[in-house]
Amino acid sequence: MKHGKKHRAEVAKSLPEWRDEFMSYKALKREVKLINPIRFNSNGKKRSRSWPTEEMGFALLLARELDKINTFYIDKEEDYIIGFRELEIRAENVSGNEEMLELQKEILGFHSEMVMLLHYSVINFAGLMKIVKKHKKRTGAYTSVYSFYMPRVLQQPFFSTDLLYNLIRGCEEILDRLSPPSHP
């Protein structure tokens, strides 16, 4: 299955309200197809290329897509920080089995949504790698799009998931504290 189809299938399985927040792989792929492919001289060497307008269109769309992904990721991460603090406070003040069971259900749902944000990060990173690879293949070299974006991508908020992993682990620790001890 081609990446575009896998990407759309993954998006459909994810939270439907997040659908428009994923990288627009299809639009980026269209931009790559607009780029004139690499040409060779009669002696088999690549012709030198300037950065044509269609490559600038790709670079601008890629920058917009990265901004969209990061904005969404940061907003969700901030929401999760606040939600986690609230769940921690509630867990410290829980009284009664019914309240504890309800809180455990909420924490599991919260945990699940954070895992989905990790999935969101992975899907977008895979799509980004694929589209940059297609761009490289079309242009025949690691052009400035690759050299400019790839080091930056590795520092993007949507790729830096340490905080999210810590929040997920924190939820698991709260659940462990709320669970009754197991008897051997």
C-alpha positions as CSV (number, residue, x, y, z in Angstrom):
1,M,0.0,0.0,0.0
2,K,1.4,3.4,-0.9
3,H,2.2,5.8,1.9
4,G,-0.6,8.3,1.0
5,K,-3.2,5.6,1.4
6,K,-1.7,4.3,4.6
7,H,-1.6,7.9,5.8
8,R,-5.3,8.5,5.1
9,A,-6.2,5.1,6.7
10,E,-4.3,6.0,9.9
11,V,-6.0,9.5,10.0
12,A,-9.4,7.9,9.6
13,K,-8.7,5.5,12.6
14,S,-7.5,8.4,14.7
15,L,-9.8,10.9,16.4
16,P,-12.0,12.2,13.6
17,E,-11.9,15.7,15.0
18,W,-8.1,15.7,14.4
19,R,-8.4,14.8,10.7
20,D,-7.7,18.4,9.4
21,E,-4.7,18.7,11.8
22,F,-2.6,16.1,10.1
23,M,0.0,17.0,7.5
24,S,-1.5,17.4,4.0
25,Y,0.6,14.7,2.4
26,K,-1.5,14.7,-0.8
27,A,-1.1,18.5,-1.3
28,L,2.6,18.2,-0.7
29,K,2.8,15.3,-3.2
30,R,1.0,17.5,-5.8
31,E,3.6,20.2,-5.3
32,V,6.5,17.7,-5.7
33,K,4.9,16.6,-9.0
34,L,5.0,20.2,-10.3
35,I,8.8,20.4,-9.9
36,N,10.7,19.8,-13.1
37,P,12.7,16.6,-12.7
38,I,16.4,16.5,-12.7
39,R,17.9,16.7,-16.2
40,F,21.2,15.4,-17.4
41,N,23.6,16.7,-20.0
42,S,24.7,14.7,-23.0
43,N,27.8,13.5,-21.0
44,G,25.6,12.1,-18.3
45,K,26.2,14.8,-15.7
46,K,23.5,16.6,-13.8
47,R,22.8,20.1,-15.1
48,S,23.1,22.8,-12.5
49,R,19.8,24.0,-11.3
50,S,18.6,27.2,-9.7
51,W,15.8,27.0,-7.2
52,P,12.7,27.2,-9.5
53,T,9.4,28.7,-8.5
54,E,7.7,25.3,-8.1
55,E,10.3,24.3,-5.5
56,M,9.6,27.5,-3.6
57,G,5.9,26.6,-3.7
58,F,6.8,23.2,-2.2
59,A,9.0,24.8,0.5
60,L,6.3,27.3,1.5
61,L,3.6,24.6,1.7
62,L,6.0,22.4,3.7
63,A,6.6,25.3,6.1
64,R,2.9,25.9,6.5
65,E,2.2,22.3,7.2
66,L,5.0,22.1,9.8
67,D,3.5,25.2,11.5
68,K,0.0,23.6,11.5
69,I,1.3,20.4,13.0
70,N,3.4,22.1,15.7
71,T,0.6,24.5,16.6
72,F,-1.8,21.6,17.1
73,Y,0.7,19.5,19.0
74,I,1.7,22.4,21.3
75,D,-2.0,23.3,22.0
76,K,-2.8,19.6,22.9
77,E,0.3,19.2,25.0
78,E,-0.6,22.4,27.0
79,D,-4.1,21.0,27.5
80,Y,-2.7,17.7,28.7
81,I,-0.4,19.4,31.2
82,I,-3.4,21.3,32.7
83,G,-5.6,18.1,32.6
84,F,-2.9,16.0,34.2
85,R,-2.5,18.5,37.1
86,E,-6.3,18.4,37.7
87,L,-6.3,14.6,37.7
88,E,-3.4,14.6,40.1
89,I,-5.3,16.8,42.5
90,R,-8.5,14.8,42.2
91,A,-6.5,11.6,42.8
92,E,-5.0,13.0,46.0
93,N,-8.5,13.9,47.3
94,V,-10.5,10.9,46.1
95,S,-13.0,9.5,48.6
96,G,-15.0,6.4,48.1
97,N,-14.9,3.5,45.6
98,E,-17.4,5.0,43.1
99,E,-15.4,8.2,42.8
100,M,-12.2,6.3,42.5
101,L,-13.6,4.1,39.7
102,E,-14.9,7.2,37.9
103,L,-11.5,8.8,38.2
104,Q,-9.8,5.7,36.9
105,K,-12.0,5.7,33.8
106,E,-11.3,9.4,33.2
107,I,-7.5,8.8,33.6
108,L,-7.7,5.9,31.1
109,G,-9.5,8.0,28.6
110,F,-7.0,10.8,29.1
111,H,-4.1,8.4,28.8
112,S,-5.6,7.0,25.6
113,E,-5.9,10.5,24.0
114,M,-2.2,11.3,24.9
115,V,-1.2,8.0,23.2
116,M,-3.1,9.1,20.2
117,L,-1.1,12.4,20.2
118,L,2.1,10.2,20.1
119,H,0.6,8.4,17.2
120,Y,-0.2,11.7,15.5
121,S,3.5,12.7,15.9
122,V,4.7,9.4,14.3
123,I,2.3,9.6,11.4
124,N,3.3,13.2,10.6
125,F,7.0,12.4,10.9
126,A,6.7,9.4,8.6
127,G,4.7,11.5,6.1
128,L,7.3,14.2,6.3
129,M,10.2,11.8,5.7
130,K,8.3,10.3,2.7
131,I,7.6,13.6,1.1
132,V,11.1,14.9,1.5
133,K,12.4,11.6,0.0
134,K,10.1,12.1,-3.0
135,H,11.3,15.7,-3.3
136,K,14.9,14.5,-3.2
137,K,14.2,11.9,-5.8
138,R,12.5,14.4,-8.1
139,T,15.2,17.0,-7.8
140,G,18.1,14.6,-7.8
141,A,20.0,16.0,-4.8
142,Y,19.8,16.9,-1.2
143,T,18.6,20.4,-2.1
144,S,18.3,23.2,0.4
145,V,14.7,22.0,1.2
146,Y,16.3,18.8,2.7
147,S,19.3,20.4,4.3
148,F,17.1,23.3,5.6
149,Y,14.2,21.3,7.0
150,M,15.5,18.0,8.3
151,P,17.8,19.3,11.1
152,R,14.9,21.6,12.1
153,V,12.4,18.8,12.1
154,L,14.3,16.9,14.6
155,Q,13.9,19.9,17.0
156,Q,10.2,20.5,16.3
157,P,7.8,20.3,19.2
158,F,5.8,17.5,17.4
159,F,8.9,15.4,17.2
160,S,10.1,16.2,20.8
161,T,7.7,13.9,22.7
162,D,9.6,13.6,26.1
163,L,7.0,15.8,27.9
164,L,4.2,13.7,26.5
165,Y,5.8,10.5,27.6
166,N,6.3,11.9,31.1
167,L,2.6,12.8,31.3
168,I,1.6,9.3,30.1
169,R,3.9,7.7,32.7
170,G,2.4,10.1,35.3
171,C,-1.1,8.8,34.5
172,E,0.1,5.2,34.8
173,E,1.6,6.0,38.2
174,I,-1.7,7.6,39.4
175,L,-3.6,4.5,38.2
176,D,-1.1,2.3,40.2
177,R,-1.7,4.4,43.3
178,L,-5.5,4.2,42.9
179,S,-5.5,0.5,42.2
180,P,-6.1,-1.8,45.2
181,P,-3.0,-3.9,46.1
182,S,-3.0,-7.4,44.6
183,H,-3.0,-10.3,47.0
184,P,-0.7,-13.3,46.3
